[in-house]
């Protein structure tokens, strides 16, 4: 997923800091809100570190719709766009 999202970002001419702004929670359930990379992502969004979050599919961000909607709303409030590249969700 990482490689295809990086390729997508580059093809869209998005500016990407690969060393700082790729958030991966290995071995954590996407149903959970307690994930280290997710916490860092949300912290960075509050500090205006980025303005677009790309995921392949919405269930790669959250499997529970309530958590998905809550976090997308928080991202939007922080000035961050949310885009699921394989689903046309943004």
Phi and psi restraints in degrees (range 20) as a CNS / XPLOR table:
assign (resid 1 and name C) (resid 2 and name N)
       (resid 2 and name CA) (resid 2 and name C) 1.0 -58.4 20.0 2
assign (resid 2 and name N) (resid 2 and name CA)
       (resid 2 and name C) (resid 3 and name N) 1.0 -48.9 20.0 2
assign (resid 2 and name C) (resid 3 and name N)
       (resid 3 and name CA) (resid 3 and name C) 1.0 -61.7 20.0 2
assign (resid 3 and name N) (resid 3 and name CA)
       (resid 3 and name C) (resid 4 and name N) 1.0 -42.3 20.0 2
assign (resid 3 and name C) (resid 4 and name N)
       (resid 4 and name CA) (resid 4 and name C) 1.0 -69.0 20.0 2
assign (resid 4 and name N) (resid 4 and name CA)
       (resid 4 and name C) (resid 5 and name N) 1.0 -34.1 20.0 2
assign (resid 4 and name C) (resid 5 and name N)
       (resid 5 and name CA) (resid 5 and name C) 1.0 -71.3 20.0 2
assign (resid 5 and name N) (resid 5 and name CA)
       (resid 5 and name C) (resid 6 and name N) 1.0 -39.3 20.0 2
assign (resid 5 and name C) (resid 6 and name N)
       (resid 6 and name CA) (resid 6 and name C) 1.0 -62.5 20.0 2
assign (resid 6 and name N) (resid 6 and name CA)
       (resid 6 and name C) (resid 7 and name N) 1.0 -44.5 20.0 2
assign (resid 6 and name C) (resid 7 and name N)
       (resid 7 and name CA) (resid 7 and name C) 1.0 -60.8 20.0 2
assign (resid 7 and name N) (resid 7 and name CA)
       (resid 7 and name C) (resid 8 and name N) 1.0 -43.7 20.0 2
assign (resid 7 and name C) (resid 8 and name N)
       (resid 8 and name CA) (resid 8 and name C) 1.0 -59.2 20.0 2
assign (resid 8 and name N) (resid 8 and name CA)
       (resid 8 and name C) (resid 9 and name N) 1.0 -47.6 20.0 2
assign (resid 8 and name C) (resid 9 and name N)
       (resid 9 and name CA) (resid 9 and name C) 1.0 -59.9 20.0 2
assign (resid 9 and name N) (resid 9 and name CA)
       (resid 9 and name C) (resid 10 and name N) 1.0 -44.4 20.0 2
assign (resid 9 and name C) (resid 10 and name N)
       (resid 10 and name CA) (resid 10 and name C) 1.0 -66.0 20.0 2
assign (resid 10 and name N) (resid 10 and name CA)
       (resid 10 and name C) (resid 11 and name N) 1.0 -39.4 20.0 2
assign (resid 10 and name C) (resid 11 and name N)
       (resid 11 and name CA) (resid 11 and name C) 1.0 -66.3 20.0 2
assign (resid 11 and name N) (resid 11 and name CA)
       (resid 11 and name C) (resid 12 and name N) 1.0 -26.9 20.0 2
assign (resid 11 and name C) (resid 12 and name N)
       (resid 12 and name CA) (resid 12 and name C) 1.0 -91.3 20.0 2
assign (resid 12 and name N) (resid 12 and name CA)
       (resid 12 and name C) (resid 13 and name N) 1.0 2.5 20.0 2
assign (resid 12 and name C) (resid 13 and name N)
       (resid 13 and name CA) (resid 13 and name C) 1.0 65.2 20.0 2
assign (resid 13 and name N) (resid 13 and name CA)
       (resid 13 and name C) (resid 14 and name N) 1.0 27.7 20.0 2
assign (resid 13 and name C) (resid 14 and name N)
       (resid 14 and name CA) (resid 14 and name C) 1.0 -75.7 20.0 2
assign (resid 14 and name N) (resid 14 and name CA)
       (resid 14 and name C) (resid 15 and name N) 1.0 145.5 20.0 2
assign (resid 14 and name C) (resid 15 and name N)
       (resid 15 and name CA) (resid 15 and name C) 1.0 -85.4 20.0 2
assign (resid 15 and name N) (resid 15 and name CA)
       (resid 15 and name C) (resid 16 and name N) 1.0 124.9 20.0 2
assign (resid 15 and name C) (resid 16 and name N)
       (resid 16 and name CA) (resid 16 and name C) 1.0 -130.1 20.0 2
assign (resid 16 and name N) (resid 16 and name CA)
       (resid 16 and name C) (resid 17 and name N) 1.0 126.0 20.0 2
assign (resid 16 and name C) (resid 17 and name N)
       (resid 17 and name CA) (resid 17 and name C) 1.0 -98.4 20.0 2
assign (resid 17 and name N) (resid 17 and name CA)
       (resid 17 and name C) (resid 18 and name N) 1.0 92.6 20.0 2
assign (resid 17 and name C) (resid 18 and name N)
       (resid 18 and name CA) (resid 18 and name C) 1.0 -64.1 20.0 2
assign (resid 18 and name N) (resid 18 and name CA)
       (resid 18 and name C) (resid 19 and name N) 1.0 -27.9 20.0 2
assign (resid 18 and name C) (resid 19 and name N)
       (resid 19 and name CA) (resid 19 and name C) 1.0 -75.0 20.0 2
assign (resid 19 and name N) (resid 19 and name CA)
       (resid 19 and name C) (resid 20 and name N) 1.0 -22.8 20.0 2
assign (resid 19 and name C) (resid 20 and name N)
       (resid 20 and name CA) (resid 20 and name C) 1.0 -116.1 20.0 2
assign (resid 20 and name N) (resid 20 and name CA)
       (resid 20 and name C) (resid 21 and name N) 1.0 -31.9 20.0 2
assign (resid 20 and name C) (resid 21 and name N)
       (resid 21 and name CA) (resid 21 and name C) 1.0 -118.4 20.0 2
assign (resid 21 and name N) (resid 21 and name CA)
       (resid 21 and name C) (resid 22 and name N) 1.0 37.8 20.0 2
assign (resid 21 and name C) (resid 22 and name N)
       (resid 22 and name CA) (resid 22 and name C) 1.0 -117.2 20.0 2
assign (resid 22 and name N) (resid 22 and name CA)
       (resid 22 and name C) (resid 23 and name N) 1.0 119.4 20.0 2
assign (resid 22 and name C) (resid 23 and name N)
       (resid 23 and name CA) (resid 23 and name C) 1.0 -111.6 20.0 2
assign (resid 23 and name N) (resid 23 and name CA)
       (resid 23 and name C) (resid 24 and name N) 1.0 115.6 20.0 2
assign (resid 23 and name C) (resid 24 and name N)
       (resid 24 and name CA) (resid 24 and name C) 1.0 -130.4 20.0 2
assign (resid 24 and name N) (resid 24 and name CA)
       (resid 24 and name C) (resid 25 and name N) 1.0 122.9 20.0 2
assign (resid 24 and name C) (resid 25 and name N)
       (resid 25 and name CA) (resid 25 and name C) 1.0 -103.8 20.0 2
assign (resid 25 and name N) (resid 25 and name CA)
       (resid 25 and name C) (resid 26 and name N) 1.0 98.0 20.0 2
assign (resid 25 and name C) (resid 26 and name N)
       (resid 26 and name CA) (resid 26 and name C) 1.0 -83.5 20.0 2
assign (resid 26 and name N) (resid 26 and name CA)
       (resid 26 and name C) (resid 27 and name N) 1.0 139.5 20.0 2
assign (resid 26 and name C) (resid 27 and name N)
       (resid 27 and name CA) (resid 27 and name C) 1.0 67.9 20.0 2
assign (resid 27 and name N) (resid 27 and name CA)
       (resid 27 and name C) (resid 28 and name N) 1.0 22.2 20.0 2
assign (resid 27 and name C) (resid 28 and name N)
       (resid 28 and name CA) (resid 28 and name C) 1.0 -117.7 20.0 2
assign (resid 28 and name N) (resid 28 and name CA)
       (resid 28 and name C) (resid 29 and name N) 1.0 149.5 20.0 2
assign (resid 28 and name C) (resid 29 and name N)
       (resid 29 and name CA) (resid 29 and name C) 1.0 -78.3 20.0 2
assign (resid 29 and name N) (resid 29 and name CA)
       (resid 29 and name C) (resid 30 and name N) 1.0 135.3 20.0 2
assign (resid 29 and name C) (resid 30 and name N)
       (resid 30 and name CA) (resid 30 and name C) 1.0 -75.1 20.0 2
assign (resid 30 and name N) (resid 30 and name CA)
       (resid 30 and name C) (resid 31 and name N) 1.0 -2.0 20.0 2
assign (resid 30 and name C) (resid 31 and name N)
       (resid 31 and name CA) (resid 31 and name C) 1.0 -83.4 20.0 2
assign (resid 31 and name N) (resid 31 and name CA)
       (resid 31 and name C) (resid 32 and name N) 1.0 -15.4 20.0 2
assign (resid 31 and name C) (resid 32 and name N)
       (resid 32 and name CA) (resid 32 and name C) 1.0 -93.5 20.0 2
assign (resid 32 and name N) (resid 32 and name CA)
       (resid 32 and name C) (resid 33 and name N) 1.0 147.6 20.0 2
assign (resid 32 and name C) (resid 33 and name N)
       (resid 33 and name CA) (resid 33 and name C) 1.0 -93.5 20.0 2
assign (resid 33 and name N) (resid 33 and name CA)
       (resid 33 and name C) (resid 34 and name N) 1.0 -8.1 20.0 2
assign (resid 33 and name C) (resid 34 and name N)
       (resid 34 and name CA) (resid 34 and name C) 1.0 -98.0 20.0 2
assign (resid 34 and name N) (resid 34 and name CA)
       (resid 34 and name C) (resid 35 and name N) 1.0 79.0 20.0 2
assign (resid 34 and name C) (resid 35 and name N)
       (resid 35 and name CA) (resid 35 and name C) 1.0 -133.5 20.0 2
assign (resid 35 and name N) (resid 35 and name CA)
       (resid 35 and name C) (resid 36 and name N) 1.0 129.1 20.0 2
assign (resid 35 and name C) (resid 36 and name N)
       (resid 36 and name CA) (resid 36 and name C) 1.0 -55.8 20.0 2
assign (resid 36 and name N) (resid 36 and name CA)
       (resid 36 and name C) (resid 37 and name N) 1.0 -46.6 20.0 2
assign (resid 36 and name C) (resid 37 and name N)
       (resid 37 and name CA) (resid 37 and name C) 1.0 -67.6 20.0 2
assign (resid 37 and name N) (resid 37 and name CA)
       (resid 37 and name C) (resid 38 and name N) 1.0 -35.7 20.0 2
assign (resid 37 and name C) (resid 38 and name N)
       (resid 38 and name CA) (resid 38 and name C) 1.0 -62.9 20.0 2
assign (resid 38 and name N) (resid 38 and name CA)
       (resid 38 and name C) (resid 39 and name N) 1.0 -44.1 20.0 2
assign (resid 38 and name C) (resid 39 and name N)
       (resid 39 and name CA) (resid 39 and name C) 1.0 -61.6 20.0 2
assign (resid 39 and name N) (resid 39 and name CA)
       (resid 39 and name C) (resid 40 and name N) 1.0 -41.4 20.0 2
assign (resid 39 and name C) (resid 40 and name N)
       (resid 40 and name CA) (resid 40 and name C) 1.0 -65.3 20.0 2
assign (resid 40 and name N) (resid 40 and name CA)
       (resid 40 and name C) (resid 41 and name N) 1.0 -42.2 20.0 2
assign (resid 40 and name C) (resid 41 and name N)
       (resid 41 and name CA) (resid 41 and name C) 1.0 -59.3 20.0 2
assign (resid 41 and name N) (resid 41 and name CA)
       (resid 41 and name C) (resid 42 and name N) 1.0 -47.3 20.0 2
assign (resid 41 and name C) (resid 42 and name N)
       (resid 42 and name CA) (resid 42 and name C) 1.0 -67.1 20.0 2
assign (resid 42 and name N) (resid 42 and name CA)
       (resid 42 and name C) (resid 43 and name N) 1.0 -38.7 20.0 2
assign (resid 42 and name C) (resid 43 and name N)
       (resid 43 and name CA) (resid 43 and name C) 1.0 -61.4 20.0 2
assign (resid 43 and name N) (resid 43 and name CA)
       (resid 43 and name C) (resid 44 and name N) 1.0 -47.4 20.0 2
assign (resid 43 and name C) (resid 44 and name N)
       (resid 44 and name CA) (resid 44 and name C) 1.0 -63.0 20.0 2
assign (resid 44 and name N) (resid 44 and name CA)
       (resid 44 and name C) (resid 45 and name N) 1.0 -35.6 20.0 2
assign (resid 44 and name C) (resid 45 and name N)
       (resid 45 and name CA) (resid 45 and name C) 1.0 -66.0 20.0 2
assign (resid 45 and name N) (resid 45 and name CA)
       (resid 45 and name C) (resid 46 and name N) 1.0 -35.4 20.0 2
assign (resid 45 and name C) (resid 46 and name N)
       (resid 46 and name CA) (resid 46 and name C) 1.0 -67.4 20.0 2
assign (resid 46 and name N) (resid 46 and name CA)
       (resid 46 and name C) (resid 47 and name N) 1.0 -26.6 20.0 2
assign (resid 46 and name C) (resid 47 and name N)
       (resid 47 and name CA) (resid 47 and name C) 1.0 -100.1 20.0 2
assign (resid 47 and name N) (resid 47 and name CA)
       (resid 47 and name C) (resid 48 and name N) 1.0 17.7 20.0 2
assign (resid 47 and name C) (resid 48 and name N)
       (resid 48 and name CA) (resid 48 and name C) 1.0 56.4 20.0 2
assign (resid 48 and name N) (resid 48 and name CA)
       (resid 48 and name C) (resid 49 and name N) 1.0 38.4 20.0 2
assign (resid 48 and name C) (resid 49 and name N)
       (resid 49 and name CA) (resid 49 and name C) 1.0 -76.4 20.0 2
assign (resid 49 and name N) (resid 49 and name CA)
       (resid 49 and name C) (resid 50 and name N) 1.0 -22.2 20.0 2
assign (resid 49 and name C) (resid 50 and name N)
       (resid 50 and name CA) (resid 50 and name C) 1.0 -155.3 20.0 2
assign (resid 50 and name N) (resid 50 and name CA)
       (resid 50 and name C) (resid 51 and name N) 1.0 165.4 20.0 2
assign (resid 50 and name C) (resid 51 and name N)
       (resid 51 and name CA) (resid 51 and name C) 1.0 -127.0 20.0 2
assign (resid 51 and name N) (resid 51 and name CA)
       (resid 51 and name C) (resid 52 and name N) 1.0 5.6 20.0 2
assign (resid 51 and name C) (resid 52 and name N)
       (resid 52 and name CA) (resid 52 and name C) 1.0 -147.4 20.0 2
assign (resid 52 and name N) (resid 52 and name CA)
       (resid 52 and name C) (resid 53 and name N) 1.0 131.5 20.0 2
assign (resid 52 and name C) (resid 53 and name N)
       (resid 53 and name CA) (resid 53 and name C) 1.0 -111.5 20.0 2
assign (resid 53 and name N) (resid 53 and name CA)
       (resid 53 and name C) (resid 54 and name N) 1.0 120.2 20.0 2
assign (resid 53 and name C) (resid 54 and name N)
       (resid 54 and name CA) (resid 54 and name C) 1.0 -104.3 20.0 2
assign (resid 54 and name N) (resid 54 and name CA)
       (resid 54 and name C) (resid 55 and name N) 1.0 133.6 20.0 2
assign (resid 54 and name C) (resid 55 and name N)
       (resid 55 and name CA) (resid 55 and name C) 1.0 -133.8 20.0 2
assign (resid 55 and name N) (resid 55 and name CA)
       (resid 55 and name C) (resid 56 and name N) 1.0 156.9 20.0 2
assign (resid 55 and name C) (resid 56 and name N)
       (resid 56 and name CA) (resid 56 and name C) 1.0 -69.7 20.0 2
assign (resid 56 and name N) (resid 56 and name CA)
       (resid 56 and name C) (resid 57 and name N) 1.0 -50.0 20.0 2
assign (resid 56 and name C) (resid 57 and name N)
       (resid 57 and name CA) (resid 57 and name C) 1.0 -138.9 20.0 2
assign (resid 57 and name N) (resid 57 and name CA)
       (resid 57 and name C) (resid 58 and name N) 1.0 153.3 20.0 2
assign (resid 57 and name C) (resid 58 and name N)
       (resid 58 and name CA) (resid 58 and name C) 1.0 -60.6 20.0 2
assign (resid 58 and name N) (resid 58 and name CA)
       (resid 58 and name C) (resid 59 and name N) 1.0 -31.6 20.0 2
assign (resid 58 and name C) (resid 59 and name N)
       (resid 59 and name CA) (resid 59 and name C) 1.0 -74.1 20.0 2
assign (resid 59 and name N) (resid 59 and name CA)
       (resid 59 and name C) (resid 60 and name N) 1.0 -5.9 20.0 2
assign (resid 59 and name C) (resid 60 and name N)
       (resid 60 and name CA) (resid 60 and name C) 1.0 -79.8 20.0 2
assign (resid 60 and name N) (resid 60 and name CA)
       (resid 60 and name C) (resid 61 and name N) 1.0 -19.2 20.0 2
assign (resid 60 and name C) (resid 61 and name N)
       (resid 61 and name CA) (resid 61 and name C) 1.0 -91.5 20.0 2
assign (resid 61 and name N) (resid 61 and name CA)
       (resid 61 and name C) (resid 62 and name N) 1.0 -50.6 20.0 2
assign (resid 61 and name C) (resid 62 and name N)
       (resid 62 and name CA) (resid 62 and name C) 1.0 -150.6 20.0 2
assign (resid 62 and name N) (resid 62 and name CA)
       (resid 62 and name C) (resid 63 and name N) 1.0 144.4 20.0 2
assign (resid 62 and name C) (resid 63 and name N)
       (resid 63 and name CA) (resid 63 and name C) 1.0 -92.3 20.0 2
assign (resid 63 and name N) (resid 63 and name CA)
       (resid 63 and name C) (resid 64 and name N) 1.0 -25.0 20.0 2
assign (resid 63 and name C) (resid 64 and name N)
       (resid 64 and name CA) (resid 64 and name C) 1.0 -91.6 20.0 2
assign (resid 64 and name N) (resid 64 and name CA)
       (resid 64 and name C) (resid 65 and name N) 1.0 122.9 20.0 2
assign (resid 64 and name C) (resid 65 and name N)
       (resid 65 and name CA) (resid 65 and name C) 1.0 -59.0 20.0 2
assign (resid 65 and name N) (resid 65 and name CA)
       (resid 65 and name C) (resid 66 and name N) 1.0 -38.8 20.0 2
assign (resid 65 and name C) (resid 66 and name N)
       (resid 66 and name CA) (resid 66 and name C) 1.0 -60.0 20.0 2
assign (resid 66 and name N) (resid 66 and name CA)
       (resid 66 and name C) (resid 67 and name N) 1.0 -47.1 20.0 2
assign (resid 66 and name C) (resid 67 and name N)
       (resid 67 and name CA) (resid 67 and name C) 1.0 -64.8 20.0 2
assign (resid 67 and name N) (resid 67 and name CA)
       (resid 67 and name C) (resid 68 and name N) 1.0 -40.2 20.0 2
assign (resid 67 and name C) (resid 68 and name N)
       (resid 68 and name CA) (resid 68 and name C) 1.0 -57.4 20.0 2
assign (resid 68 and name N) (resid 68 and name CA)
       (resid 68 and name C) (resid 69 and name N) 1.0 -52.1 20.0 2
assign (resid 68 and name C) (resid 69 and name N)
       (resid 69 and name CA) (resid 69 and name C) 1.0 -64.1 20.0 2
assign (resid 69 and name N) (resid 69 and name CA)
       (resid 69 and name C) (resid 70 and name N) 1.0 -40.4 20.0 2
assign (resid 69 and name C) (resid 70 and name N)
       (resid 70 and name CA) (resid 70 and name C) 1.0 -62.1 20.0 2
assign (resid 70 and name N) (resid 70 and name CA)
       (resid 70 and name C) (resid 71 and name N) 1.0 -44.4 20.0 2
assign (resid 70 and name C) (resid 71 and name N)
       (resid 71 and name CA) (resid 71 and name C) 1.0 -74.5 20.0 2
assign (resid 71 and name N) (resid 71 and name CA)
       (resid 71 and name C) (resid 72 and name N) 1.0 -37.0 20.0 2
assign (resid 71 and name C) (resid 72 and name N)
       (resid 72 and name CA) (resid 72 and name C) 1.0 -63.6 20.0 2
assign (resid 72 and name N) (resid 72 and name CA)
       (resid 72 and name C) (resid 73 and name N) 1.0 -41.3 20.0 2
assign (resid 72 and name C) (resid 73 and name N)
       (resid 73 and name CA) (resid 73 and name C) 1.0 -60.2 20.0 2
assign (resid 73 and name N) (resid 73 and name CA)
       (resid 73 and name C) (resid 74 and name N) 1.0 -43.3 20.0 2
assign (resid 73 and name C) (resid 74 and name N)
       (resid 74 and name CA) (resid 74 and name C) 1.0 -63.9 20.0 2
assign (resid 74 and name N) (resid 74 and name CA)
       (resid 74 and name C) (resid 75 and name N) 1.0 -40.8 20.0 2
assign (resid 74 and name C) (resid 75 and name N)
       (resid 75 and name CA) (resid 75 and name C) 1.0 -60.1 20.0 2
assign (resid 75 and name N) (resid 75 and name CA)
       (resid 75 and name C) (resid 76 and name N) 1.0 -46.5 20.0 2
assign (resid 75 and name C) (resid 76 and name N)
       (resid 76 and name CA) (resid 76 and name C) 1.0 -60.1 20.0 2
assign (resid 76 and name N) (resid 76 and name CA)
       (resid 76 and name C) (resid 77 and name N) 1.0 -43.2 20.0 2
assign (resid 76 and name C) (resid 77 and name N)
       (resid 77 and name CA) (resid 77 and name C) 1.0 -61.9 20.0 2
assign (resid 77 and name N) (resid 77 and name CA)
       (resid 77 and name C) (resid 78 and name N) 1.0 -27.9 20.0 2
assign (resid 77 and name C) (resid 78 and name N)
       (resid 78 and name CA) (resid 78 and name C) 1.0 -88.5 20.0 2
assign (resid 78 and name N) (resid 78 and name CA)
       (resid 78 and name C) (resid 79 and name N) 1.0 5.0 20.0 2
assign (resid 78 and name C) (resid 79 and name N)
       (resid 79 and name CA) (resid 79 and name C) 1.0 81.6 20.0 2
assign (resid 79 and name N) (resid 79 and name CA)
       (resid 79 and name C) (resid 80 and name N) 1.0 23.8 20.0 2
assign (resid 79 and name C) (resid 80 and name N)
       (resid 80 and name CA) (resid 80 and name C) 1.0 -109.7 20.0 2
assign (resid 80 and name N) (resid 80 and name CA)
       (resid 80 and name C) (resid 81 and name N) 1.0 130.0 20.0 2
assign (resid 80 and name C) (resid 81 and name N)
       (resid 81 and name CA) (resid 81 and name C) 1.0 -83.1 20.0 2
assign (resid 81 and name N) (resid 81 and name CA)
       (resid 81 and name C) (resid 82 and name N) 1.0 149.0 20.0 2
assign (resid 81 and name C) (resid 82 and name N)
       (resid 82 and name CA) (resid 82 and name C) 1.0 -119.9 20.0 2
assign (resid 82 and name N) (resid 82 and name CA)
       (resid 82 and name C) (resid 83 and name N) 1.0 129.1 20.0 2
assign (resid 82 and name C) (resid 83 and name N)
       (resid 83 and name CA) (resid 83 and name C) 1.0 -139.3 20.0 2
assign (resid 83 and name N) (resid 83 and name CA)
       (resid 83 and name C) (resid 84 and name N) 1.0 125.4 20.0 2
assign (resid 83 and name C) (resid 84 and name N)
       (resid 84 and name CA) (resid 84 and name C) 1.0 -97.7 20.0 2
assign (resid 84 and name N) (resid 84 and name CA)
       (resid 84 and name C) (resid 85 and name N) 1.0 108.7 20.0 2
assign (resid 84 and name C) (resid 85 and name N)
       (resid 85 and name CA) (resid 85 and name C) 1.0 -65.6 20.0 2
assign (resid 85 and name N) (resid 85 and name CA)
       (resid 85 and name C) (resid 86 and name N) 1.0 -32.4 20.0 2
assign (resid 85 and name C) (resid 86 and name N)
       (resid 86 and name CA) (resid 86 and name C) 1.0 -90.5 20.0 2
assign (resid 86 and name N) (resid 86 and name CA)
       (resid 86 and name C) (resid 87 and name N) 1.0 -2.4 20.0 2
assign (resid 86 and name C) (resid 87 and name N)
       (resid 87 and name CA) (resid 87 and name C) 1.0 -126.1 20.0 2
assign (resid 87 and name N) (resid 87 and name CA)
       (resid 87 and name C) (resid 88 and name N) 1.0 -2.0 20.0 2
assign (resid 87 and name C) (resid 88 and name N)
       (resid 88 and name CA) (resid 88 and name C) 1.0 65.6 20.0 2
assign (resid 88 and name N) (resid 88 and name CA)
       (resid 88 and name C) (resid 89 and name N) 1.0 25.0 20.0 2
assign (resid 88 and name C) (resid 89 and name N)
       (resid 89 and name CA) (resid 89 and name C) 1.0 -96.9 20.0 2
assign (resid 89 and name N) (resid 89 and name CA)
       (resid 89 and name C) (resid 90 and name N) 1.0 119.9 20.0 2
